[in-house]
Amino acid sequence: MTFERLRGFRDMFPEEAEPKFFMLNIADQVASSFGFQRIDMPSLESLDLYKLKSGEELVSQTFSFVDKGGREVTMIPEATPSVVRMLTSRKDLPRPVKWYCYPKLWRYEEPQSGRLREHIQFNADIFGPNTPEADAEIIGLAASILDRIGIGGEYSVKVNDRRLMETLLKSFGVIDVAGAFSVIDKFKKITREDFSSQLKEIEFPAHKIKDFIGLMENPGDISVLMESIRKVTSIEEDLGEIIRRLEETLNLAQKYTSSEIVIDFSVVRGLSYYTGIVFEVFDKKGEFRSILGGGRYDNLSKLISDQDIPAVGFGMGDVVLELLARRQNLWKVQNRPLRFSICVASDKAREYSIDLSRKLRGSGYIVNTDISRRSLSAQLKNASIQEYDYAIIIGNRELENNEVTIRNLTSGEQENVQQTSLMEWAGNLQKSGSR
């Protein structure tokens, strides 16, 4: 009998896992540098936590079941409700609270490019202040992570505000605002004909659809978009405070990155708990789904508890990030410590190889030692296959001369180094960046 992995899930062998967790480690480092603290949460939660405000579509996609205690539970489809549940369970936390995590998430939906049924997501949130500075910092954190990874300039941050869109939709005569948001969230994923049809299904005034599509097709700065709004509706006075805050937020967010940040009316985010600013980041070439998305959700804590805690955050899945990084030839471990494989040519060398490996590991190097008692040629072949940088060969001759033989596994060149000088030799090599 043979077993295969389930559709929509992944096996990650070392060659896939190493670059993935290297990228996540960059996100970890950047978040820590912003003063965010790492948390973690269970993979299983009460389904009621997601029924509260995540939306019917998300709940329908959950891997949920009734457990042995008769409770409806689910594998978590997103991190935010769990994070808010954790936050509201502690009233002793000084604010602002700045947390990040990267849980595994599960959604039962059709697998396709950039979307699987299980993925890892980097998630970051700020709780407490309801200010343009907080909104700008969460966007700035997202941009700083992408810039540190090396894709600065390859993406565009698309920003909008749900309050602005609600006011705009009502000015067009739309009654079902929530339904309209669900349709708008599909704008970049379906044809204009299908988009128009779905708007008509929620009774969007047919004679206004063309004007509405025009607003969403041309992202830009606030002044240009406000001019476009003036041409189709007279709600400028109702938008004053929202526009001022958006403008201030974008001006602050742009300080964090040289990558593009624009207003895009087609960005509303699918989850129903967003209350203000929302944003998504897209590949500028338009080849992939959104790289990440987030926004302000000030009411979620009230649904879960009796507390009123403003919040803003974002989530970045690893699937689209991998596609983009691969395209840019960045899906690899960069600036990795030197990797040594210690190959022993005699029984006497085995104990010394363990002492030497401990010293090298203590200095931050990656070190493999032979544990199979294979021949020297087999050890060297294995070290080359596993792409170690250097083989450190130790036999009776090396022990007698208090030296080691070092073979460059790329070029095949060899040199002898005194045992007392090996750490200095390795340190100089690491500093030079050569392999």
Sequence and secondary structure as in RCSB ss.txt:
>XXXX:A:sequence
MTFERLRGFRDMFPEEAEPKFFMLNIADQVASSFGFQRIDMPSLESLDLYKLKSGEELVSQTFSFVDKGGREVTM
IPEATPSVVRMLTSRKDLPRPVKWYCYPKLWRYEEPQSGRLREHIQFNADIFGPNTPEADAEIIGLAASILDRIG
IGGEYSVKVNDRRLMETLLKSFGVIDVAGAFSVIDKFKKITREDFSSQLKEIEFPAHKIKDFIGLMENPGDISVL
MESIRKVTSIEEDLGEIIRRLEETLNLAQKYTSSEIVIDFSVVRGLSYYTGIVFEVFDKKGEFRSILGGGRYDNL
SKLISDQDIPAVGFGMGDVVLELLARRQNLWKVQNRPLRFSICVASDKAREYSIDLSRKLRGSGYIVNTDISRRS
LSAQLKNASIQEYDYAIIIGNRELENNEVTIRNLTSGEQENVQQTSLMEWAGNLQKSGSR
>XXXX:A:secstr
      TT     HHHHHHHHHHHHHHHHHHHHTT EE    SEEETHHHHTTS HHHHHT EEEE TTS EEEE
 S SHHHHHHHHHT S   SSEEEEE  EEE  S  BTTB SEEEEEEEEEES  SHHHHHHHHHHHHHHHHHHT
 TTSEEEEEEEHHHHHHHHHHTT S HHHHHHHHTTTTTS HHHHHHHHHHTT  GGGHHHHHHHHS  B HHHH
HHHHHHH   GGGGHHHHHHHHHHHHHHGGG SSEEEE TT   S TT  SEEEEEEETT  SS SEEEEE TTH
HHHHSS    EEEEEEEHHHHHHHHHHTT  S  S   EEEEEESSTHHHHHHHHHHHHHHHTT EEEE  S   
HHHHHHHHHHTT SEEEEE HHHHHTTEEEEEETTT  EEEEEGGGHHHHHHHHHHHT  
